[in-house]
Amino acid sequence: MIRGLLAVFGIVELLFPDQLVAALTRVAYEDGDEMTPKPWVSSVARIEGAVFVFLALFVVGRRCGSDDE
């Protein structure tokens, strides 16, 4: 279950980093619509998404055994 959620979130973050950062900023801050992220935030979000996908595909399944347990 956690493996699937991690993979889905990673793919969304990898493909749509600007939209995800904007949505999470609106949720986290009262004046989130008025805030603008720094230019590097999009690149870091893409890297984070790629790391999440990598973890979901290669690390989480091996450390926890199989999803059936």
Secondary structure, 3 states (H helix, E strand, C coil): CHHHHHHHHHHHHHHCHHHHHHHHHHHHCCCHHHCCCCCCHHHHHHHHHHHHHHHHHHHHHHHCCCCCC
